[in-house]
Amino acid sequence: MLPRFAGPNPLVPISLVLLLATGGCSGSSGTGQYEPPRRSLDTVSTDPAQARDVLLVSDPLEGANRRVYKFNAQLDQYVLVPVVDAYQFAVPSFLRRRVTSFFLNLGEISIFTNSVLQASPSKATPTLGRFMINSTFGLFGLFDVATELGIPRQIADFGQTLAVWGADTGPYLVLPALGPSNMRDAVGTAVDWATLSFAIPSSILDKTVYDYAPTGLQPTDARYRIPFRYHSTGSPFEYELVRYAATVARKIEINSPSPLPEFPE
């Protein structure tokens, strides 16, 4: 799984939309075998075309996207979720919160950079303050002191920056391991990763512990904070639902002055 220190995490807002939309539908059959989502809309509507139109999103690469979606579902079921379950079992909640806080603090670097690129001092100023406070009084970001002081975390990534500059979303994409996205946000994610790599001193990048963080601990923490599970919606057209939720939620996230609320641990 690719490291994600910063940038949009598509499945976080998706999880909110899906859980609200489905009302916590029952999960898969529990057979232990991989079961791809059913896609026959005629099982839920006498007019499948009309049912599909409700969730219509431009998806010219749908064939390839569905194959990546299936790969992600299998990766999630057989690798990521078991790792997250072991992480929750072995690591106390207090330490898990410290890990989350540390990586979110690193993400402030990208948020500040993009706030400047968006010419938004209303986001850049509090973000710089948050990073300085949490990196010092918060012990290198292990504690989110800034939030306790009433300084909220902002939303700013390069995908959002491109949107502010007038770039269109481009085609819908399902990225390996990372999930739903679009062409604009895929480019933005790559730029955000590069920005973080340049921002962190080489003396830190050379440390062995850093080699393990982006390839192990950070992806585990990122997946741990996302309640969505593939095939848990009970929907016969989960791919369409996820695609629609991702698109709508991203629009909300780009235009939101503050992050969407996270689910409690």
VEXNURO-553787 format. One record per residue (C-alpha): residue number from 1; residue in one letter; chain; x, z, y. Coordinates in steps of 0.05 Angstrom, whole numbers, always signed. Example, Ala and Ser with C-alpha at 12.3 -4.5 7.8 and 13.67 -1.06 7.14 Angstrom:
! VEXNURO-553787
{pt 1, 'a', 'A', {+246, +156, -90}},
{pt 2, 's', 'A', {+273, +143, -21}},
This chain:
! VEXNURO-553787
{pt 1, 'm', 'A', {+0, +0, +0}},
{pt 2, 'l', 'A', {+26, -18, +69}},
{pt 3, 'p', 'A', {+41, +40, +118}},
{pt 4, 'r', 'A', {-8, +51, +175}},
{pt 5, 'f', 'A', {+20, +98, +227}},
{pt 6, 'a', 'A', {-22, +69, +282}},
{pt 7, 'g', 'A', {-73, +16, +298}},
{pt 8, 'p', 'A', {-146, +9, +276}},
{pt 9, 'n', 'A', {-165, +35, +209}},
{pt 10, 'p', 'A', {-225, -8, +191}},
{pt 11, 'l', 'A', {-253, +36, +137}},
{pt 12, 'v', 'A', {-259, +98, +180}},
{pt 13, 'p', 'A', {-316, +71, +223}},
{pt 14, 'i', 'A', {-343, +33, +163}},
{pt 15, 's', 'A', {-352, +98, +125}},
{pt 16, 'l', 'A', {-394, +126, +182}},
{pt 17, 'v', 'A', {-439, +65, +184}},
{pt 18, 'l', 'A', {-446, +58, +109}},
{pt 19, 'l', 'A', {-462, +131, +95}},
{pt 20, 'l', 'A', {-514, +132, +150}},
{pt 21, 'a', 'A', {-544, +66, +129}},
{pt 22, 't', 'A', {-548, +82, +55}},
{pt 23, 'g', 'A', {-566, +155, +60}},
{pt 24, 'g', 'A', {-515, +173, +8}},
{pt 25, 'c', 'A', {-537, +126, -47}},
{pt 26, 's', 'A', {-518, +140, -118}},
{pt 27, 'g', 'A', {-451, +116, -143}},
{pt 28, 's', 'A', {-431, +71, -201}},
{pt 29, 's', 'A', {-453, +79, -272}},
{pt 30, 'g', 'A', {-394, +123, -289}},
{pt 31, 't', 'A', {-373, +81, -350}},
{pt 32, 'g', 'A', {-301, +84, -330}},
{pt 33, 'q', 'A', {-297, +8, -329}},
{pt 34, 'y', 'A', {-287, -34, -267}},
{pt 35, 'e', 'A', {-353, -63, -245}},
{pt 36, 'p', 'A', {-354, -113, -188}},
{pt 37, 'p', 'A', {-411, -106, -138}},
{pt 38, 'r', 'A', {-473, -145, -156}},
{pt 39, 'r', 'A', {-487, -201, -106}},
{pt 40, 's', 'A', {-554, -230, -128}},
{pt 41, 'l', 'A', {-600, -218, -69}},
{pt 42, 'd', 'A', {-661, -241, -107}},
{pt 43, 't', 'A', {-661, -174, -142}},
{pt 44, 'v', 'A', {-679, -139, -77}},
{pt 45, 's', 'A', {-719, -191, -38}},
{pt 46, 't', 'A', {-768, -247, -51}},
{pt 47, 'd', 'A', {-732, -285, +4}},
{pt 48, 'p', 'A', {-656, -278, -10}},
{pt 49, 'a', 'A', {-638, -324, +49}},
{pt 50, 'q', 'A', {-675, -279, +97}},
{pt 51, 'a', 'A', {-643, -216, +68}},
{pt 52, 'r', 'A', {-574, -247, +76}},
{pt 53, 'd', 'A', {-587, -267, +148}},
{pt 54, 'v', 'A', {-597, -194, +167}},
{pt 55, 'l', 'A', {-524, -181, +150}},
{pt 56, 'l', 'A', {-498, -249, +173}},
{pt 57, 'v', 'A', {-426, -249, +197}},
{pt 58, 's', 'A', {-383, -312, +204}},
{pt 59, 'd', 'A', {-339, -312, +142}},
{pt 60, 'p', 'A', {-308, -382, +131}},
{pt 61, 'l', 'A', {-257, -352, +83}},
{pt 62, 'e', 'A', {-309, -316, +41}},
{pt 63, 'g', 'A', {-283, -341, -26}},
{pt 64, 'a', 'A', {-213, -314, -14}},
{pt 65, 'n', 'A', {-240, -251, +20}},
{pt 66, 'r', 'A', {-283, -234, -40}},
{pt 67, 'r', 'A', {-223, -240, -86}},
{pt 68, 'v', 'A', {-183, -193, -41}},
{pt 69, 'y', 'A', {-243, -146, -38}},
{pt 70, 'k', 'A', {-244, -143, -114}},
{pt 71, 'f', 'A', {-169, -129, -115}},
{pt 72, 'n', 'A', {-177, -73, -64}},
{pt 73, 'a', 'A', {-234, -42, -104}},
{pt 74, 'q', 'A', {-191, -41, -167}},
{pt 75, 'l', 'A', {-130, -14, -128}},
{pt 76, 'd', 'A', {-174, +40, -99}},
{pt 77, 'q', 'A', {-206, +59, -166}},
{pt 78, 'y', 'A', {-143, +61, -208}},
{pt 79, 'v', 'A', {-89, +81, -158}},
{pt 80, 'l', 'A', {-109, +106, -90}},
{pt 81, 'v', 'A', {-168, +151, -106}},
{pt 82, 'p', 'A', {-132, +185, -165}},
{pt 83, 'v', 'A', {-72, +198, -119}},
{pt 84, 'v', 'A', {-118, +226, -66}},
{pt 85, 'd', 'A', {-153, +270, -117}},
{pt 86, 'a', 'A', {-86, +298, -140}},
{pt 87, 'y', 'A', {-65, +308, -67}},
{pt 88, 'q', 'A', {-128, +348, -53}},
{pt 89, 'f', 'A', {-118, +389, -115}},
{pt 90, 'a', 'A', {-44, +404, -104}},
{pt 91, 'v', 'A', {-40, +412, -28}},
{pt 92, 'p', 'A', {-79, +467, +8}},
{pt 93, 's', 'A', {-126, +445, +64}},
{pt 94, 'f', 'A', {-83, +479, +117}},
{pt 95, 'l', 'A', {-23, +436, +98}},
{pt 96, 'r', 'A', {-66, +373, +93}},
{pt 97, 'r', 'A', {-89, +384, +165}},
{pt 98, 'r', 'A', {-17, +391, +187}},
{pt 99, 'v', 'A', {+1, +325, +154}},
{pt 100, 't', 'A', {-59, +290, +186}},
{pt 101, 's', 'A', {-41, +319, +255}},
{pt 102, 'f', 'A', {+31, +296, +248}},
{pt 103, 'f', 'A', {+14, +224, +233}},
{pt 104, 'l', 'A', {-41, +221, +286}},
{pt 105, 'n', 'A', {+11, +246, +336}},
{pt 106, 'l', 'A', {+57, +188, +317}},
{pt 107, 'g', 'A', {-1, +142, +330}},
{pt 108, 'e', 'A', {-3, +165, +402}},
{pt 109, 'i', 'A', {+59, +121, +414}},
{pt 110, 's', 'A', {+19, +58, +399}},
{pt 111, 'i', 'A', {-42, +84, +438}},
{pt 112, 'f', 'A', {+1, +96, +500}},
{pt 113, 't', 'A', {+35, +28, +495}},
{pt 114, 'n', 'A', {-31, -8, +489}},
{pt 115, 's', 'A', {-63, +33, +544}},
{pt 116, 'v', 'A', {-8, +9, +590}},
{pt 117, 'l', 'A', {-16, -63, +567}},
{pt 118, 'q', 'A', {-91, -56, +582}},
{pt 119, 'a', 'A', {-75, -30, +651}},
{pt 120, 's', 'A', {-115, +32, +636}},
{pt 121, 'p', 'A', {-85, +95, +668}},
{pt 122, 's', 'A', {-148, +133, +648}},
{pt 123, 'k', 'A', {-125, +125, +575}},
{pt 124, 'a', 'A', {-49, +123, +585}},
{pt 125, 't', 'A', {-44, +188, +624}},
{pt 126, 'p', 'A', {-80, +234, +576}},
{pt 127, 't', 'A', {-46, +200, +517}},
{pt 128, 'l', 'A', {+23, +213, +545}},
{pt 129, 'g', 'A', {+2, +284, +559}},
{pt 130, 'r', 'A', {-24, +293, +488}},
{pt 131, 'f', 'A', {+41, +267, +458}},
{pt 132, 'm', 'A', {+85, +311, +500}},
{pt 133, 'i', 'A', {+42, +373, +488}},
{pt 134, 'n', 'A', {+34, +363, +413}},
{pt 135, 's', 'A', {+107, +343, +403}},
{pt 136, 't', 'A', {+131, +407, +436}},
{pt 137, 'f', 'A', {+80, +463, +434}},
{pt 138, 'g', 'A', {+49, +431, +372}},
{pt 139, 'l', 'A', {+115, +432, +334}},
{pt 140, 'f', 'A', {+128, +357, +329}},
{pt 141, 'g', 'A', {+54, +343, +323}},
{pt 142, 'l', 'A', {+38, +389, +265}},
{pt 143, 'f', 'A', {-14, +423, +308}},
{pt 144, 'd', 'A', {-63, +388, +355}},
{pt 145, 'v', 'A', {-55, +434, +414}},
{pt 146, 'a', 'A', {-78, +380, +464}},
{pt 147, 't', 'A', {-147, +375, +434}},
{pt 148, 'e', 'A', {-154, +451, +437}},
{pt 149, 'l', 'A', {-136, +445, +512}},
{pt 150, 'g', 'A', {-192, +394, +521}},
{pt 151, 'i', 'A', {-151, +330, +523}},
{pt 152, 'p', 'A', {-187, +281, +477}},
{pt 153, 'r', 'A', {-151, +228, +436}},
{pt 154, 'q', 'A', {-161, +157, +463}},
{pt 155, 'i', 'A', {-173, +92, +427}},
{pt 156, 'a', 'A', {-123, +36, +440}},
{pt 157, 'd', 'A', {-89, -12, +393}},
{pt 158, 'f', 'A', {-62, -83, +401}},
{pt 159, 'g', 'A', {-125, -113, +370}},
{pt 160, 'q', 'A', {-164, -79, +426}},
{pt 161, 't', 'A', {-111, -102, +476}},
{pt 162, 'l', 'A', {-121, -174, +454}},
{pt 163, 'a', 'A', {-196, -165, +463}},
{pt 164, 'v', 'A', {-185, -139, +534}},
{pt 165, 'w', 'A', {-142, -200, +547}},
{pt 166, 'g', 'A', {-200, -244, +524}},
{pt 167, 'a', 'A', {-179, -263, +454}},
{pt 168, 'd', 'A', {-235, -278, +405}},
{pt 169, 't', 'A', {-240, -240, +340}},
{pt 170, 'g', 'A', {-226, -301, +297}},
{pt 171, 'p', 'A', {-250, -306, +225}},
{pt 172, 'y', 'A', {-268, -245, +185}},
{pt 173, 'l', 'A', {-212, -223, +138}},
{pt 174, 'v', 'A', {-205, -175, +80}},
{pt 175, 'l', 'A', {-132, -152, +80}},
{pt 176, 'p', 'A', {-98, -129, +16}},
{pt 177, 'a', 'A', {-100, -53, +12}},
{pt 178, 'l', 'A', {-121, -46, +85}},
{pt 179, 'g', 'A', {-192, -73, +77}},
{pt 180, 'p', 'A', {-239, -106, +127}},
{pt 181, 's', 'A', {-209, -136, +189}},
{pt 182, 'n', 'A', {-208, -201, +228}},
{pt 183, 'm', 'A', {-153, -249, +251}},
{pt 184, 'r', 'A', {-145, -215, +319}},
{pt 185, 'd', 'A', {-140, -145, +290}},
{pt 186, 'a', 'A', {-93, -168, +234}},
{pt 187, 'v', 'A', {-45, -193, +287}},
{pt 188, 'g', 'A', {-55, -129, +327}},
{pt 189, 't', 'A', {-39, -86, +266}},
{pt 190, 'a', 'A', {+27, -122, +255}},
{pt 191, 'v', 'A', {+46, -114, +328}},
{pt 192, 'd', 'A', {+28, -40, +327}},
{pt 193, 'w', 'A', {+73, -29, +266}},
{pt 194, 'a', 'A', {+130, -65, +301}},
{pt 195, 't', 'A', {+119, -24, +364}},
{pt 196, 'l', 'A', {+125, +41, +325}},
{pt 197, 's', 'A', {+188, +17, +290}},
{pt 198, 'f', 'A', {+222, +3, +357}},
{pt 199, 'a', 'A', {+197, +68, +387}},
{pt 200, 'i', 'A', {+225, +114, +334}},
{pt 201, 'p', 'A', {+300, +127, +341}},
{pt 202, 's', 'A', {+344, +96, +288}},
{pt 203, 's', 'A', {+373, +165, +273}},
{pt 204, 'i', 'A', {+304, +185, +247}},
{pt 205, 'l', 'A', {+291, +119, +211}},
{pt 206, 'd', 'A', {+355, +130, +172}},
{pt 207, 'k', 'A', {+331, +196, +144}},
{pt 208, 't', 'A', {+311, +196, +71}},
{pt 209, 'v', 'A', {+248, +235, +86}},
{pt 210, 'y', 'A', {+224, +178, +131}},
{pt 211, 'd', 'A', {+232, +129, +74}},
{pt 212, 'y', 'A', {+181, +168, +33}},
{pt 213, 'a', 'A', {+132, +183, +90}},
{pt 214, 'p', 'A', {+107, +112, +106}},
{pt 215, 't', 'A', {+105, +90, +33}},
{pt 216, 'g', 'A', {+75, +152, +3}},
{pt 217, 'l', 'A', {+50, +210, +44}},
{pt 218, 'q', 'A', {+21, +171, +103}},
{pt 219, 'p', 'A', {-21, +122, +61}},
{pt 220, 't', 'A', {-45, +181, +19}},
{pt 221, 'd', 'A', {-66, +219, +81}},
{pt 222, 'a', 'A', {-99, +157, +111}},
{pt 223, 'r', 'A', {-140, +145, +47}},
{pt 224, 'y', 'A', {-156, +220, +41}},
{pt 225, 'r', 'A', {-190, +218, +109}},
{pt 226, 'i', 'A', {-236, +161, +90}},
{pt 227, 'p', 'A', {-298, +183, +52}},
{pt 228, 'f', 'A', {-319, +112, +33}},
{pt 229, 'r', 'A', {-313, +93, -40}},
{pt 230, 'y', 'A', {-323, +23, -68}},
{pt 231, 'h', 'A', {-388, +12, -106}},
{pt 232, 's', 'A', {-416, +79, -81}},
{pt 233, 't', 'A', {-470, +48, -37}},
{pt 234, 'g', 'A', {-515, +29, -95}},
{pt 235, 's', 'A', {-526, -38, -60}},
{pt 236, 'p', 'A', {-532, -104, -97}},
{pt 237, 'f', 'A', {-495, -137, -40}},
{pt 238, 'e', 'A', {-441, -87, -21}},
{pt 239, 'y', 'A', {-392, -141, +3}},
{pt 240, 'e', 'A', {-442, -164, +56}},
{pt 241, 'l', 'A', {-458, -93, +77}},
{pt 242, 'v', 'A', {-385, -74, +85}},
{pt 243, 'r', 'A', {-371, -138, +123}},
{pt 244, 'y', 'A', {-429, -126, +171}},
{pt 245, 'a', 'A', {-412, -52, +180}},
{pt 246, 'a', 'A', {-338, -67, +193}},
{pt 247, 't', 'A', {-356, -119, +246}},
{pt 248, 'v', 'A', {-406, -76, +282}},
{pt 249, 'a', 'A', {-365, -12, +278}},
{pt 250, 'r', 'A', {-303, -47, +306}},
{pt 251, 'k', 'A', {-343, -72, +366}},
{pt 252, 'i', 'A', {-366, +0, +378}},
{pt 253, 'e', 'A', {-295, +26, +370}},
{pt 254, 'i', 'A', {-265, -24, +419}},
{pt 255, 'n', 'A', {-316, -6, +472}},
{pt 256, 's', 'A', {-316, +69, +459}},
{pt 257, 'p', 'A', {-282, +115, +509}},
{pt 258, 's', 'A', {-264, +164, +454}},
{pt 259, 'p', 'A', {-255, +161, +378}},
{pt 260, 'l', 'A', {-314, +161, +331}},
{pt 261, 'p', 'A', {-323, +230, +299}},
{pt 262, 'e', 'A', {-287, +242, +234}},
{pt 263, 'f', 'A', {-320, +272, +173}},
{pt 264, 'p', 'A', {-304, +346, +160}},
{pt 265, 'e', 'A', {-255, +362, +104}},
